[in-house]
Structure formats: C-alpha cells, structure tokens
C-alpha cells in the first residue's frame, strides 16, 4: 500500500458542514441528483431549524432528499464527520479495525452502533462489478484457507484442519485483483464451480496439489499447473500460489491482530474488506477512501439483515 501522510485535523473529520460537502462532491460532481426522479442539479437546499442539515428539495418532483439516500448511510443518524472518519480508518488500516476500536475512537454511545457502521462500510467495499478475474495470457492463483475455531483431535491423534472451521476459496490474479468467498464442505466440486464462476476462459490457473483442482484447466479452456507443497515445492519456473497465500496470511493477521473473532455468518464481509484493500494496494489512503465511499452508492444494509444471521 502506498505510504501517505494524512491530516486527521482536516475539517471533514470534525466539521459537519465540511464533511457533508465532501460527500456531496464525491457523489454529485455535477450537482445534486434527486434519487426519486433522477434530475440533476435542479434542487434547492432547504434551510431552517425545522429541517435536517443538507436537506434538498427537488424542483422537478418536489420530493426532499439528502446525499445519504441511496447509499449504505441512508436512515443513519451518525454525523457526516464520523462517516468520513470511519471510511478513512477502514480504508487506510491494512489489517482492518475492530468495532471496539471504532467505538472508542469515534465516541459512539453504544457498541452496536459502531458494529453496524463497520458492517455497512464493509458492504460498501463489496465488489458488485461482476467482472471475472484473469483472461487470455493472465495467471490466476487458486488456494483455500480455513477460518474458525480450534480443531478437535482426530482418532489418529492429529488435529483435523477442516473440523469446526469454515473454508474460504481464494482466487488472486497475478499482480491484480483478489476474490474470496466462504464455501461449504466437501470441497471437491465447490472449488471448481467457484473458479468457473469467477475466472475468465483461457486463464492459466496455478494452485497447490489439492485434488479438487484436478482437470480445472479443461473446464475454463486454459491450462493448469501446480506445485506440490507436501514435497516442499513452493515455486517452479514461475509456477506458484504465493500471491494467494499472501492474501490468506493478510486475512489471518487481520483476524488475529484486529478482529480476534469472526463468525461464520459474517465472514464473507471480512473477506470483501480484505480484498478491497488488496485490489487497491497501490492507491493512496485518500484515494482508497474515496473508492470506498463511491462503493456505498446503490447499496443498503439494514440492522436486521446482519443481526438475523447471528
């Protein structure tokens, strides 16, 4: 990630008017956009003590709106300045930031407010482009990692890695983007289906010796090469899965160092957060934050949605 000195005394982090204008410039570069009728720059800022700051009224359909409508911030009473700081902290922290840390730094009245805000920002980081990884002449590395509780001892006396853990299928385009999703056991067909769904045809796949990847090249019209970790082979003539393993390590360090515990129900959002920062590792913290804010547009996450999964 690109090093950058960020001025946390910037008015957008403590002045509500400056923060609101900051969000409006990002979402409305051509002027206020009515979320009800779509008319651009045909709205009047409503002033007065009886109206919320930043309230506009569309001159075309006469409906009121703010810049929060149509984003993950909709229906939120959290001030703009705290949203600006929240987006920055999550976009700039390489290993993420826990909801407890949010609670302390942003001064929320309750932990659940910080917890919900973190999940909404993670939803903003979710990739909804639908673009596939790789393509002709490109390499995508495939790997799997396990997240969760401590494994039990098997009858052989050795801990079985998959026991009580959630497998995560990881795909990393060499020098490019990453995509990771929690999956279910057994992995036999799951990993193949995930690659077919997320990797473009003609891509060269690199993996370890896991039998679930056998003949994957035939399914996507590309080639498949692997290294054998059981034989201490980790790279051979440019064939390796080191980038995917680096992504795995980043997820694990984020959990151990910041989150401490990630439930199976919410694991996908944490994977999205790690992948978001991975994909934009060459950006400055400011540009990565703006990308996260832009990603919040067109998404909505209610408190009941994440809570119902617990």
N, C-alpha and C positions, 0 to 999 in steps of 0.2 A: 504494500500500500504506500502511496505517495506521502511523504512527510510534509507537514504543513503546520504553520503556527496560526491557531485560531484564537481570535479575540473574544473571550467569553463575556466581556463587558459591552459587546455590541448591543445597541438598543433593541434589536429584535429579540433578545433573550430576557429583557426585563421591562421593556416599554410596550404596553398592549397595542397602542396605535401603530407603532413602527412594525410590530410583529404582524398585525393584520394586513398592513400594506405590503409586507414581504410576501405573504401567502397570495395576496391578490395579484401581485406582479408575476408570480410563478404560474398561477392557474389562468389568469386573464391578461395575457400580454397585449391584447388588442382592446381591452376594456371589459367591463362587467358582462358576463354571459348569463342570461336568465336560464336556470335549469328547468323551468316549466315550459317555455316556448322556444328556447334556443336563440333568441335575438341577442345580438352582440352590441355592446356599447349604447344601449338605449334604456338606461336605468338611472334613477335618481337616488343619491344617498339620502336616507331618511335621518333627520336629526331630531333630537328632543329626548328628554329624560324618560319618556314612556317607551322608547324603542331601544333595542339592543344595539350596541356599537357595531358598525359595519353592516347595518341592515339597508338593503336597497329595495326599491320598488320598480318593477319593470313598467316602462311606459307603454308597452305593447299589450301585455295581458293583465297588467295591474297587480300581479302577484308579488309578494315580498320574498326576499331570499338573502342569504349571506354566502360567503365564499366556502363555508363549511359544507353546505348542502351538496350532495353527490360525491362525498368523499368519506373516508373512514372517520372523519371528525364530526360528521353530521349528528345532531342531537347531543353533542357534547357540551358540558358546561365548563370544561377545562379552558383556561385562558389561552389565547393565541401564543403568548410569550412562552408558556410552558410546553405547548405543542412544538414550537420552534426548537426549544432546547432539547426536548425529548427525541425528536427526529435526529438532531445533530449527535446526541450521545450514542444512539443506537447505530447510526451510520458510521461513526468515527471509531467506535470501540471494536478492535479487531476480534476480541474474544467475547463480545457481547456484554450486556449489562443486566443484572438481575432486577426483578421487580422491587425487591427490598432496597436495592441501591437507588432505584428511581424514587421510591417512597421517601428516602432520606434526602436526596439531592433536590428534588422538586418541591418538597414540603407539602405533599398531599395530606388530607385529613385522614384518609384510610388507605390501607394496603391494597384493597381490592380495586381502588381507582387506578393506582399505579400498575397493578397486574393487568387490568383490562386495557389500559393505554398501551402497554408493551405489546399485547397481542394485536391490537389494531395497527400498530406500526409494522409488526411482522407481516400482517395481511397486506399492507401497502407494499412490502418488499416481495411479495409473491409474484412470480413470473407468469403472466397470462398471455404472453405473445403467441404461444403455440408453435414457435419456431423449433425445428429439430436441430440437434447437435450434429456436427461433422459435415460430411459431404464428400464428393469425389476428391481424392488427394489428401484428405484430412484423417487424423487419427483420433479416436475416442477411446479412452481408457475406462474399463468396467471393473468394478470391485464391489465388495459388500462389507459392511461393518455391523456390529451389534451394540445396541444401547439398552441399558436397563439394569435390573437388579443383579445381585450376586448369584452365580450359578451354583446349583446343588452338586454334591459329589455323586458321580455315577457308580455303578456296580463295580467298575474297574478301579475305582479309587481316584480317577481323574475327573476334574470339573468339565462338564459339557458346556461349550461356549454358548450354544443357542438356547439353553434351558433358562426360562424366565426372562429372556432378553428379546428385544424387538430388532429384527434385521432391517437394515437400510440399504437399498440398492443405490449405488453411486455411479454416475457417469460424468466424466470430465473430458472435455475436448482439449487436446494437447495445445497449450498456450491460449485457451479460450474459456468458454463458459462451463459451468457445472450444473448438474441437475441431480437431486437426490430425493427419494421418497421412501417412507417406511413401507415394508411389504410383510406378507404373512408367510409362514412356513407351510409346506416344504418349498424350497427354493427352485426345485427342478425346472418347472415351466415359467415360474414368476419372473426370473431374471431375463429369460429370453423374451418374454412378452414386453417387459419394460424397455429392453433395447429396441425392439421393433417399433414400439410406440414413440420413442424419443430420439432415435438416431436415423439420420437420412440414409437412403440407399447408396451403396457404393463406398461407404465409410470403412476404413480399416480399424478393426477392433483389437485392442490389446488388453489382456487380462492375466490372472494367475491360472493355476491348473484346475480350478473348480470345475467339476464335471457338468455343472449347469450351463456352462458357456460352450460346450461342445457343439460344433456344426452351426454356430451362430452366424458365421460368415455367409453361409448359404441362404439364410433367411433374409438378410439385408442386401444381398448382391455385392458383398465386399469380401475382404479377406479377414482372417482371424489368426492372430499369433499370440502365444502365451509364454510366460516364464514359469518355472517350477520352484515355488518357494520351499517345498519340502526338501529339495536338493540344494537349498541355499543359493538358488539362482534368482537374482533380483533385476538384472538387466543384461540384455544380449543384443548387440548390434542395433541399438535404438529401440528394442522391444522391451517395454516395462509398463508397470502400472503405478509408477511413483507419484504422478500427479494426483491420481485418485486417492492414494494412500495419504498424501499430504492433506487432502480435503478431509479425510477421515480423522486425521490427527487434530485438525483445527476444530472439528465438531467435538471431539473428546475433550480437548483442552478447554473449550468453551463451557462444557458441562461441568467438568471438574473445578475449573477456576472461577466461573461466574454463576452458572445456574444451579449447580450442585445436584439438582434432581430435575429430570424431565419426564413427564408422564407419557405413556404410550399414546394417549388421546391427542396430545398437543405436539408430539414430536415433529410432525410434518411442518409446523410453523417455524420451529427452531432450525430445521433443515433449510427452509426458504431463506431465513435470515442469514445463515452462514453462506449459502450460495449467492445471495445478493451482494454481499461484501466481496466474495471471491471473484465474481464476474466483473466487479468494478475496482479491483485492487490497484489499478494504475491511475485511478482518479484521485483528485484531492479530496479531503474530507468535506469541503464545501460543496463540490460538485456531486459527490456521492449522496450528501444530504438532500440536495435539490432533486436528484433522481428518485430518492425515497418518497419525497413529498409529491412529486408528479405521479408516482405509482399509486398513491392513495386515491386518485381520481377514479370515479366509476365503481368504487368498491364500498361495501357496507358490512360491518360486523357488529351485531348486537350483543349485549352482555349474555343473553340467554343462549346464544349459539355456542360460545366456548364453554359456558358453565354446564350445558346439557350433556356435554361429552364426558364430564367427570363422573 
